[in-house]
């Protein structure tokens, strides 16, 4: 996509016409393509996204306690959620990737897309401030904010509570496999409650795999 097209995409997606495309180009650049990549902007954008979502939740769920708001926040700022939003707004075709990374499927990697989405939010914040970044987040995350009628319980916390309530040993998590390239790894994690029950699942990060494994074991225990 040429620079003028990128400018049009930014204006359409974020509602702001940039004066300099360089930060946005950097936000779309993977480490396999250039040393000047999205990592620093992703660091900033992650914090901007967290604040925008936290403020929104505080307003929208005025009667909920801190713990419930935290669970909602955690569900809305995951890498997978950011990647979903990135796909919805058309980020994959804009990514600047090295040849091998593109061949390995980085354009559809949750890790890469999630980081690029946060980096774009960081670039938007740097040029235009918090208000436009907040407006974009509320628009892009609008269909996700009410996905749960009540604050979702994190599967790892729910499994821990189940084990305690049933006088079982605390869950233990072990990484049993790691595969894939560095930009798109796949982790396999096994969770067990002593010798009573276990389950295994995969994810694009150790944390995501642990969460998926906990959810799988909970489903097995409740079956």
ABEGO torsion letter per residue (X at the ends): XBAAAAAAAAAAAAGBBBABAAAAAAAABBAAABABBAAAAAAAAAAAAAAAAAAAAAAABAABBAAAAAAAAAAAABAAAAAAAAAAAGAAAABBBBAAAAAAGAAABAAAAAAAAAAAAAAAAAAAEAAAAAAAAAAAAAAAAAABABBBBBAAAAAAAAAAAAGBBBBBBBBABBBEBAABBBBBBBBBBEAABBBBBBBABAAAAAAAAAAAAAAAAAX
